[in-house]
Amino acid sequence: MENTRTISYSRAIAWGIVILAVGLVLGFQFASSDSLADSTSPGQPENVDFSPVWKAWGVIDDKFVPASVASTTVIATSTADINQERVWGLIAGLAASLNDPYTYFLPPAENEDFNEEMSGRFEGVGMEIANRDKVLTVVTPLKGTPAERAGIRSGDKILQIDGVDASNMEVNAAIKKIRGPKGTQVVLLIARESWTEPREIKVTRDIINVPVITTTVREDGVYVIALSTFTANSQALFRDALREFIKSGKSKLVLDLRGNPGGYLEAAVDMASWFLPSGAVVVTEDYAGNAGNIVHRSRGYDIFNENLRMVVLVDRGSASASEILADALHFHKKAQLVGTNTFGKGSVQELVEITPGTSLKITVARWLGPSGRQIPLEGIKPDVEVKLTEEDIKAKKDPQLEKAAAILNAMQ
């Protein structure tokens, strides 16, 4: 009989990003349209003509009439509030002009939601989403959440949210629509590669409690550590799981990173250090000349000898820190990869404070694996590809895990 142990941690969706604490205030100055073309303010770049912006601002002031009587109900209640909303719109447009799915502005409401999520408790459906080829795409439904229970899968395309077209929707706007109080329902129109037509999936929101570490000892002697996300405390939980693995006397290990959207880089580097010698490259942050590259190396815990046999399970829901850890263990020949291509999150994001109540999430660097090559946008290809079909899920079968166990049991 298999023995399973789970450690749970109520937390926020990791969003597949690494949070680096920095502060930056971007200044804006307002005046009449005649004087603004010549004005200067801290942060205003040289040789950029801002006069079209202020002309458009003036045209809006002079001419705009809501298209319907119903839309005259405005959230902003004063001219100052309305003008501030326009500023947020300008920054959002500036971020969108980069055509980077991971760079976007968080105005006050969204910024508050994000901070709430990172504090460790929130209500929603529990899935990581990103913009892939300008389409809202599910990176992964987090394990044990309403999204997973409703049948959401990694790679699903979100076409509508509660009947609203999502084709041109930014990620933060989509998150705002999908989140909501416990017990309420959101209806998603989903397109899936294996379906001939899109289908509606109804998800009932709940408080999100995500199991960070689950350990299982299989009857065939294979020890499985499933890591759901890279949280601030996942390093300690992973260390405890490895201690239990060593105590078990087993030598065959499956590290399951399927459906893990990533999280803190620090955690990925620390986990790799248990298997790699001191100084071995885990990942490099490539700043493309904007700053010096940062090379993250193993701390050299390196507690396992040549008797260790390891397979890492990956899939389309393995992103960011998951890809970093899997790539490092694979490159240094510590593990084989089994499953399907990973998500392909090859970039570093920084959360920058714009004002005390707003932030800009911006791509600042690229991840380079130990080989010196960027993590490919199409994802990391496993050594052995094994797909998990809907029929497998319905039958509660796991051919990916079974293949990993078979590989380990065939090793001498």
N, C-alpha and C positions, 0 to 999 in steps of 0.2 A: 504493500500500500504506500502511495506517495505521501510524503510529509511536506506540507506547505506552510510557510510563515510569511506574514505580511506586516509591514510597517507603514502606517498611514500618516499623512501630513496634510492638514487643511491649508491650501495655498492657492495662489493665483496661477492662471495660465502663463507659461513662461514666454510665450510669443516667439520662441526660437531665437532670442536675442541675448547678447551680453550687455549688461547695464554697467556703464562706466560713469562714475560720479564726476561731473564737471559743471561749471557754470558759465554762461555767456549771456550778456544782455545786448540785444540788438536795438539800437535807437531809431526812432522815427520822429520826424518833425513835421508839423502841419502849419500851413499858412495859405495865403491866397494863391490862385493858379498863376498869377503874374510873377510872384516872388519865389515860388518853390523851385523853378527851374535853376535858379542861381544859388539856392540855399545849400548849406552844408551841415551835416550832423555827424556825430560819431558813428562810424560804421558805414557811411555812405561811400560807395566806390567811385573812383574817378572815371571820367570818360563814359559815363552812363547817363543817357538822357531820360530823366524821370517825367518830363513834361506830359507824355501821353497818359501816364497814370493819373496825374492831377486833372488833366482835361476830361478824362473819363469820369473821374470823381465829380467834377462840376456838372457834366451832362446828366449824371444820375440825380444829383441834387435838383437840377432844374426841370427835368423832363419825366422822371420815372413815375408811372401810375401802375398799381397792381393790376394784373390781368383779370382778376375777379374780385367781387366785393368780399368774398370769404377770406381771401388772402390779405386783407387789410388788417387782420388781427396779427399784430407783430409781437414777438417775444420782447424785443427791446422797447422800453417805455420812454426813452428820452433821446434827443439828438446825439448826446454823448455815447449812449449805449449803441445806437445804430452805427455811429462812426467807428466805434470799437469793433463791432462785428465785421465791418468792412476791412479793418486792419487784419483781423484774424483770417479773413478770406484772402487778402493779399499774400500773407505768409504761406497759407495753404497752397495757393496757386504757384508761388515761387518754388515750394518743395515739389509740387506735382510736375513742374517743368523739367525736372531732372529725369523723369521717366524711370524712376527706380522704385520698385514695389515696396521696398523696405524703408523708404524715406518719406515721412509725412509729419504734418503739424498736429499737435494735440491742443486744441483750444480748451478753455476752462473746464467744461463739463467732461470731455473725454479725458483730460489730464487727471481730473479727480477720480474718474473711473479706473484709470490705469494705476494710480497710487493705491486705490482701494484693493485692486487685484494683487498688487505686489505686497500688500500688508498681510496677506495670507487668508483672507476670507471674502468670498463674493458669491453672488447668485447668478446663475446663467445656465448654459447647456454643456460647457466643458469641452471645447474643441479649439484647436489652433488653426487659424486661417491665414492665407497670404494671397497676394496677387500674382498669378502665374500666367504669363502671356496675356495680361490685361483681363484675366478672368478670375473671379474669386474662387479659390481652391482650398479644399480642406487639407491641411498638412497632416493632421491626425485628430481623431476623437480621443480624448484622454480616457484612460482605463477606468471603468467603473462609474462613468458619468452618464447623464441623460443622453448625450449625443451618441455614445457608443451603444447604449441600450436601445435607442431608436433605430439603429442600423446604419448610421453615418459611417462612411469608410474613407480612408486616406485616398486622396486623388479625386474625390467627388467635386463636381463643379456646382457652385451655387448660382442658380439663374434668377431666382426671385426670393425675397424675404417678406413674408406676409403679403404676398401679391404685388410687391413693389419690385420693378425691374432692377436687378443688381449688376447689369452688364457694365455700367460706368461708375459703379460705387467704389469709393475708397475703402481701404481695410478698416480704418477707425470708424467710419460711418456705418459699415456693416456690423462691426462689433457692437456699436451702440444700439442698433436695431435688434440684434440677436439676444443681447443680454436683457435681463428683466427679473422681476420678483419671483421667488419660489412659488411654484404651483400654477404659474401662467404658462401659456403655450405659444410657441412660434412655429409657423409653417414655412418650410423651406422647399423650393422647387429644385430638385437635384438631377443633374445629368451624370451618368456613370458610363464608363467605356463599355461595359458588358450589357448595357441596356439599349434597346432600340429607340425608346422614347423617355423623356424626363418624367420623374415621378415626384409626387408630393410626400414629404416626410414631416410628420408632426412631432415636435420635441417639447416635452414639459420641463420647464426650468426647475432647478433645484439648487441647494447649497453644494458647492463643488468640494468634494473631499477626494484627493488623489493619493493612491498608494505609491509611495516613492520607491520602495524596495519590496519585492516579493521573492522569497527563496523557496525552492522545491527540490527535494531529493527523489529522483525517479527510481522505480524498481530496478532498472538496469544499471544503477550506480552512477548515473550522470547527475551532477549537481547543477541546478539552474538558478541564476540570479537575474531577475527581471528588473530593470531600472526604468521607471516611468518618466523621470524628468531630472534635470540637474538643478536642484534647489540649493539654497545656502547651507542647509544641513545634510545634503545628500552625501558629502564626503565622509562624515562620521558614520552614517548609516551603511555606506558601501564598505567601509573598513570593518564594521561589525559583521556584515554578511561574509566577507572574506575570512574573518576569524572563525565563523561557524563552518565555512567550507573546509578550512584546514583541520578543525577539530573532527570533522566527519571522516577524515582519513581518505577521502576521495581524491582522485587526480584528474578527473574529466569534468570540465567546466563549460557551461553554455552561458554567455552573457547576452541577455535578450534586450536589445535596444529598439525593438519594433515599436512604432507608435510613440517614440520619445522625441518631442519637438525641440529639445535642447534646454538652454538656460545659461547657467554661469560657467564661463570659460575656466575659472579657477578650479571648479569641481572636476571638469574633464581632465585637466592637467594633473591634478592630484590622483585621480583614479588610474591614469596611465602610468603614473610613477610606481605603482605597486608591481608592475610587470616589466618595466624598462630600466636599464642601467642609468646611473647618473649621467646627465649631460645629453642623453639621446633627445633629438628634436621631436617634440610632440606636434607643434604647429607654429607658424610664423604669421604675424600680422603685417601685411604689406600695405604701407601708407602711400604708395605711388609717388614718393618724393615730397609729400606734404609734411612728413615727419620721418624720423628714423624707424626702420622696421624693428619690430619687437619679436624676438625668438623665445618661445616658451619651451623649456627643456624639462626632462624628467628629473624629479628630486631624488631618484635613485633608491627608493624603498626596495624594489627589485627582490621580493621575498621568495619567489618561486624558482625552483630549479628546473632542469630539463625534463623532469617527469610530468610537468604540467601539460595537459592537452586542452586546448581551448578553441571554441567556435563562437563567433559573434553573429547573432541574428539581426538582420536589418530589413527594412522595407521602405515604402514610399513615405511613411510617417516618421522616419529617422532623419532628423534635421539638425543643423548647427553643431552644438556640442556633441551630439551623438555621432555625427559624421567625423568630427575631429578625433574622438576617442577610437572609433572603429578604424579609421584610416591609419592612425598611429600604430595600433596593435597589429594591423595587417602589414604595414610597410616594414616593421621591425621583426616580422615573421613570428609573432607571438600567437597569432590566431588566424584561422580561415574565416571568410565571410560567407554566410548562407542566407538566402532569401531573395529579395528583389532590389532593384536600384533604390538608393536613398533619395531624399528630396532634392538635394543640390543647393543647399544654402551656403554659398561660398563667400559670404561677406560679413563684416563686423559692423554693428550698429552702436551708436553712442546716443544717450538721452541727454539732451542739452536744455537747460532751463533758459527760456526766452524772457519770461516775466515770472514773478512769484507764483502765478497760477497757470502758466502755459509752458509747453515743452516742444522741442523739435527732435524727433527720432530720425537720425541721419546716418547713412552708410559712410563710414570713415576709412575703411580698410578692407582688404580681401584676405581670406584665409588661404594660406599656402600650406599644403601638407608637408610631411618630412621629405618628400621627393623634391620639393621646391616648386611643384605645380599647384595651381589653384584647384580647390575642390570643384569638380566639374558641375556646370549648371544642370546637366541631365542626371546628376547624382553619381554616387560611387557604385560601380558594378560589382556584385558579389562574385566570389570564386565559383560558387555553385548556385545557380538560379532555381528557386523553387517558389511557385506561385501558390497563394492561398485563395481559393475560390469561394464564392458564396455558398456553394454546396458543401464545402468543407466546414464552413462556419455553422451552417444549419445542422450538420451532422456532428458538430463539436469535435471535429478532427483538426489536427495541426501538423500537416505534412512538413512544414518548415522545421519545426522542432524535432520531429521524428527523423528527418534527414540529418540534422545536426548531431543527434544522438547516435545515429548509425555511423556517421563519419568518425566520431570519437571512439565508439566501441570497436571499430575496425583498426584503429591505430595500435601499434605495438609499444 
